[in-house]
Amino acid sequence: MRALVQRVSRASVTVEGEVIGEIGQGLLILVCAMQGDTAVQSEQLANKISKLRIFMDEAGKMNRSLKDIGGAALIVSQFTLAADTARGNRPGFSTAARPDDGERLYLDFSERVANLGIPVATGKFGADMAVDLINDGPVTIWMDTE
């Protein structure tokens, strides 16, 4: 699985003019299931992100995790993270999981993060979403289970 993790002061996702998920301080996690991914990759990614020390401690160093600060996660599916731009000017997405597998793994990942004691808000799989965020830092990290 692949994720783009952004440390945020706040974030929300809107579908058809309605806010369906929002958080305060925490992480916006854009996530994409890749071909061949299973629940094993979902679990690995959830565990890694929950322990990722990218929040400031008292000394101003990135030394605290999402769990340490009591933050939340806004998890949004984004198959475009599978973009292959090696040839031409139009990205290819053939390495992304099929939609049914992608949705299953997206929901599995969201549930695993929640089961780690992190409050979770989500987007809507396959929907046209507007994501609003204030990137804190900015801190943006690319993660891949490969």
Backbone bond lengths (Angstrom), bond angles and torsions (degrees), N, CA, C in turn:
res aa  C-N    CA-C-N  psi(-1)  N-CA   C-N-CA  omega(-1)  CA-C   N-CA-C  phi
1 M - - - 1.456 - - 1.517 108.54 -
2 R 1.280 113.42 157.82 1.456 120.27 -176.62 1.524 107.91 -128.18
3 A 1.322 116.36 142.86 1.462 120.08 178.96 1.518 110.65 -144.71
4 L 1.310 114.63 148.46 1.450 122.76 169.19 1.521 105.08 -115.19
5 V 1.327 116.08 116.65 1.461 122.62 -173.37 1.524 108.42 -108.51
6 Q 1.331 115.87 127.00 1.455 120.68 178.92 1.525 109.79 -123.59
7 R 1.335 114.99 127.69 1.464 119.88 174.76 1.522 106.77 -75.69
8 V 1.331 116.65 127.05 1.458 120.02 -174.29 1.521 112.32 -128.96
9 S 1.326 114.63 152.38 1.463 121.58 169.95 1.526 109.14 -81.22
10 R 1.343 114.32 -33.49 1.461 121.60 175.00 1.523 107.64 -163.54
11 A 1.334 115.81 157.31 1.457 121.05 177.08 1.523 109.14 -157.99
12 S 1.330 115.38 151.20 1.458 120.27 177.03 1.517 109.47 -148.92
13 V 1.321 115.10 159.98 1.460 121.22 176.32 1.520 107.71 -130.41
14 T 1.345 114.86 134.62 1.452 122.41 -177.21 1.516 109.70 -120.44
15 V 1.343 116.32 135.92 1.464 122.68 175.75 1.529 107.19 -127.48
16 E 1.320 115.82 125.60 1.468 122.65 179.31 1.527 111.84 50.96
17 G 1.336 115.97 43.90 1.455 121.75 175.83 1.516 115.57 80.55
18 E 1.338 118.21 0.09 1.457 121.79 -178.82 1.522 110.49 -115.25
19 V 1.338 116.51 128.80 1.461 120.82 175.48 1.530 106.95 -70.67
20 I 1.340 115.94 119.89 1.470 119.13 -178.49 1.522 112.55 -107.94
21 G 1.323 117.29 -11.72 1.453 121.24 177.50 1.509 110.21 -157.49
22 E 1.326 116.44 138.39 1.463 119.28 177.04 1.519 109.98 -156.46
23 I 1.329 114.55 151.07 1.461 121.63 178.52 1.522 109.20 -139.06
24 G 1.325 114.69 163.27 1.453 121.57 168.79 1.521 107.49 -92.47
25 Q 1.318 117.25 -133.55 1.463 121.28 -178.49 1.526 110.40 -60.42
26 G 1.327 114.90 134.99 1.457 119.32 178.55 1.505 112.23 161.52
27 L 1.331 115.01 -140.57 1.453 121.43 -177.01 1.520 111.05 -126.94
28 L 1.327 115.75 133.20 1.454 121.71 164.85 1.522 104.88 -91.85
29 I 1.325 116.76 121.50 1.461 121.30 -178.08 1.520 108.45 -116.84
30 L 1.337 115.89 108.19 1.458 121.28 172.83 1.516 105.60 -88.97
31 V 1.331 117.85 124.64 1.459 120.58 -171.37 1.524 111.31 -129.92
32 C 1.343 114.68 144.40 1.463 122.43 -179.44 1.524 109.39 -137.49
33 A 1.319 115.55 126.27 1.463 119.94 172.42 1.529 107.90 -83.73
34 M 1.318 115.43 136.03 1.458 121.78 -179.48 1.532 109.36 -104.09
35 Q 1.321 116.59 160.02 1.460 119.88 177.12 1.517 109.77 -54.25
36 G 1.314 116.40 135.78 1.453 121.52 178.35 1.517 114.68 87.99
37 D 1.331 117.58 -9.42 1.463 119.84 178.77 1.525 110.38 -68.30
38 T 1.329 114.74 149.40 1.459 122.36 178.44 1.523 108.72 -134.47
39 A 1.316 116.02 -174.58 1.455 121.23 176.53 1.524 111.75 -61.31
40 V 1.331 116.70 -23.31 1.474 120.22 177.78 1.526 109.86 -62.26
41 Q 1.323 117.54 -47.36 1.467 121.06 179.39 1.533 110.56 -66.81
42 S 1.320 116.72 -37.37 1.455 120.95 178.16 1.530 110.63 -60.15
43 E 1.317 116.02 -45.91 1.462 120.89 179.10 1.525 111.60 -65.21
44 Q 1.331 117.27 -43.31 1.470 121.06 179.14 1.523 110.70 -58.50
45 L 1.328 115.59 -47.20 1.459 120.09 -176.97 1.530 111.17 -66.50
46 A 1.317 117.29 -42.37 1.470 120.88 178.87 1.527 110.66 -61.10
47 N 1.320 116.50 -46.00 1.469 119.91 179.88 1.518 111.59 -63.44
48 K 1.323 117.15 -44.10 1.471 121.41 -178.36 1.530 110.84 -63.41
49 I 1.324 116.62 -47.18 1.463 119.95 -177.67 1.526 110.90 -65.50
50 S 1.315 117.69 -38.81 1.474 120.22 -178.57 1.530 111.96 -63.91
51 K 1.319 117.25 -24.65 1.472 121.82 -177.85 1.533 113.34 -104.10
52 L 1.321 116.78 -2.17 1.459 121.64 -176.85 1.524 109.99 -63.30
53 R 1.324 116.55 119.59 1.470 121.46 -174.79 1.527 110.06 -91.75
54 I 1.336 114.94 87.85 1.464 119.97 -178.02 1.528 112.82 -127.63
55 F 1.330 116.37 11.39 1.461 120.50 176.35 1.529 109.26 -106.46
56 M 1.317 116.04 148.37 1.459 121.77 -174.30 1.531 112.72 -70.76
57 D 1.331 114.48 139.84 1.463 120.35 171.56 1.530 108.04 -94.00
58 E 1.339 116.49 -172.00 1.461 121.16 -177.94 1.524 112.62 -62.67
59 A 1.324 117.59 -26.01 1.464 122.32 -179.35 1.529 112.37 -89.12
60 G 1.331 117.22 2.24 1.460 120.52 179.55 1.514 114.17 81.21
61 K 1.321 117.41 16.66 1.468 121.16 178.98 1.523 109.25 -102.86
62 M 1.331 115.82 146.26 1.460 119.81 175.70 1.528 107.66 -72.01
63 N 1.321 115.25 97.50 1.455 120.60 -172.63 1.534 112.71 -142.18
64 R 1.331 117.12 4.02 1.461 119.95 -177.57 1.531 109.78 -120.56
65 S 1.325 114.41 146.37 1.467 120.44 -179.51 1.528 110.64 -94.75
66 L 1.307 115.03 172.31 1.457 121.62 176.12 1.524 110.06 -57.20
67 K 1.321 116.27 -42.14 1.467 120.38 178.52 1.528 110.90 -65.19
68 D 1.339 116.78 -39.57 1.468 121.06 -179.09 1.525 112.40 -60.41
69 I 1.334 116.70 -37.33 1.466 119.52 -176.04 1.526 112.71 -92.24
70 G 1.332 117.18 -4.58 1.464 120.19 -177.48 1.515 112.47 69.81
71 G 1.343 116.22 30.12 1.459 121.56 -178.94 1.518 112.69 -82.17
72 A 1.317 115.50 174.97 1.459 122.93 -178.64 1.526 109.88 -117.42
73 A 1.323 115.37 168.64 1.467 121.62 178.15 1.523 109.52 -125.09
74 L 1.331 115.56 131.28 1.459 121.73 169.19 1.520 105.54 -104.51
75 I 1.325 116.50 114.21 1.462 121.67 -174.14 1.519 108.76 -108.27
76 V 1.345 115.55 122.06 1.455 122.36 -175.56 1.527 108.96 -125.83
77 S 1.325 116.80 128.66 1.466 120.27 177.15 1.527 108.99 -72.78
78 Q 1.334 115.45 138.80 1.463 119.26 -179.87 1.525 109.60 -151.40
79 F 1.339 115.74 91.11 1.454 120.41 -177.73 1.519 112.60 -64.40
80 T 1.337 117.93 -19.26 1.463 119.56 -179.15 1.526 113.01 -67.85
81 L 1.331 118.03 -9.57 1.465 119.97 173.82 1.527 111.03 -66.82
82 A 1.327 116.82 -14.53 1.460 121.25 177.79 1.531 111.89 -87.05
83 A 1.312 118.17 6.46 1.466 122.45 -174.61 1.524 112.27 -55.02
84 D 1.323 114.33 131.96 1.463 122.04 172.94 1.523 106.11 -108.16
85 T 1.327 116.30 114.89 1.463 121.10 -177.44 1.526 112.14 -112.46
86 A 1.330 115.81 18.85 1.466 120.32 -175.53 1.523 112.87 -65.85
87 R 1.321 117.26 -32.67 1.470 119.90 -177.46 1.516 109.89 -125.09
88 G 1.295 115.45 139.08 1.456 120.61 175.39 1.514 113.26 66.93
89 N 1.327 114.29 -165.92 1.461 120.58 -176.34 1.519 113.19 -112.32
90 R 1.328 116.30 -3.75 1.462 119.91 178.36 1.520 108.58 -106.96
91 P 1.339 117.96 119.90 1.466 119.65 -178.86 1.529 111.27 -64.18
92 G 1.325 114.38 147.45 1.459 120.90 173.04 1.524 109.02 -106.20
93 F 1.316 115.99 148.88 1.464 120.52 -176.14 1.523 112.33 -124.47
94 S 1.313 116.47 23.33 1.469 120.38 -174.71 1.525 113.37 -68.23
95 T 1.319 118.46 -15.27 1.467 119.87 179.60 1.527 112.45 -87.07
96 A 1.331 117.23 -7.27 1.469 120.48 176.36 1.530 108.80 -71.84
97 A 1.310 116.02 151.56 1.461 121.07 175.76 1.529 109.32 -64.00
98 R 1.329 116.36 154.08 1.459 120.27 173.93 1.529 108.26 -59.31
99 P 1.329 117.98 152.02 1.465 120.38 -175.60 1.531 114.56 -52.80
100 D 1.325 119.24 -42.07 1.463 119.35 -179.10 1.522 111.26 -66.43
101 D 1.339 117.81 -40.53 1.464 121.20 176.08 1.524 110.55 -67.77
102 G 1.330 116.08 -40.63 1.458 120.66 179.77 1.512 112.23 -60.79
103 E 1.323 116.26 -44.14 1.463 119.59 179.61 1.525 111.26 -66.33
104 R 1.317 116.46 -43.43 1.473 120.23 179.46 1.525 110.66 -59.18
105 L 1.338 117.05 -44.77 1.460 120.63 -178.26 1.523 112.17 -73.01
106 Y 1.319 117.52 -33.53 1.462 121.61 174.93 1.531 110.04 -61.50
107 L 1.324 116.63 -47.18 1.463 120.61 178.73 1.522 111.42 -66.32
108 D 1.328 116.61 -39.18 1.462 121.14 177.86 1.529 110.55 -62.20
109 F 1.333 116.19 -46.52 1.463 121.33 179.26 1.531 110.41 -60.02
110 S 1.327 117.42 -46.63 1.467 121.53 -179.53 1.521 110.61 -60.49
111 E 1.321 116.80 -41.92 1.461 121.23 179.23 1.528 111.18 -66.20
112 R 1.317 117.06 -40.17 1.466 120.52 179.53 1.528 111.05 -64.21
113 V 1.329 117.09 -41.36 1.467 119.80 177.74 1.534 109.32 -62.62
114 A 1.317 117.50 -44.72 1.462 121.32 178.80 1.530 111.04 -61.93
115 N 1.328 117.12 -39.22 1.465 121.20 -179.86 1.527 112.48 -67.70
116 L 1.324 117.04 -14.44 1.463 121.47 176.20 1.535 110.93 -86.48
117 G 1.320 116.45 5.89 1.458 120.77 176.85 1.515 114.26 88.69
118 I 1.316 116.89 16.97 1.462 121.16 -179.17 1.530 108.52 -103.87
119 P 1.335 117.86 126.68 1.466 119.14 175.34 1.529 110.03 -61.71
120 V 1.327 116.76 132.03 1.459 121.86 -174.83 1.521 110.74 -124.14
121 A 1.333 115.40 133.75 1.461 123.16 167.60 1.523 105.39 -118.35
122 T 1.324 117.12 152.97 1.468 119.57 -176.83 1.517 111.30 -133.61
123 G 1.320 112.45 164.49 1.448 120.79 168.73 1.520 108.09 -88.37
124 K 1.331 116.49 -159.23 1.469 122.00 179.09 1.518 107.83 -123.78
125 F 1.314 116.57 117.16 1.455 121.58 -176.35 1.533 110.30 -55.90
126 G 1.321 115.73 131.47 1.455 121.97 175.93 1.511 115.65 79.17
127 A 1.318 117.41 -4.08 1.467 120.48 -178.43 1.520 110.62 -85.56
128 D 1.325 115.28 159.57 1.453 121.65 170.97 1.524 105.70 -82.54
129 M 1.331 116.63 110.57 1.461 121.77 -172.65 1.523 111.10 -115.29
130 A 1.319 115.56 147.60 1.461 122.60 170.71 1.526 106.37 -109.71
131 V 1.320 115.92 121.64 1.457 120.83 -178.59 1.525 108.26 -108.90
132 D 1.310 115.45 127.57 1.452 122.51 179.93 1.524 107.48 -116.34
133 L 1.330 117.53 133.27 1.454 119.51 -178.91 1.511 111.77 -152.76
134 I 1.310 114.27 156.66 1.460 121.02 166.61 1.518 105.00 -115.62
135 N 1.345 115.22 107.32 1.462 121.79 -179.44 1.518 106.94 -74.82
136 D 1.312 116.24 122.04 1.461 123.47 -176.30 1.518 109.54 -90.68
137 G 1.313 116.22 111.81 1.465 119.82 177.92 1.516 113.02 134.23
138 P 1.286 119.99 -70.25 1.464 128.46 -4.82 1.527 112.06 -73.07
139 V 1.315 114.47 144.59 1.465 121.40 174.20 1.520 107.09 -125.76
140 T 1.332 116.13 117.14 1.457 123.20 178.84 1.511 108.09 -136.56
141 I 1.346 116.28 126.45 1.459 120.99 -174.68 1.526 110.26 -130.20
142 W 1.326 115.53 131.14 1.460 123.76 176.54 1.524 107.99 -89.43
143 M 1.335 117.01 131.62 1.462 120.47 179.05 1.524 109.73 -132.04
144 D 1.309 115.55 145.14 1.455 121.83 -179.64 1.516 107.06 -144.09
145 T 1.326 117.92 138.36 1.466 119.93 179.81 1.521 112.09 -79.61
146 E 1.319 118.22 -9.41 1.468 120.60 178.19 1.510 110.38 -72.74
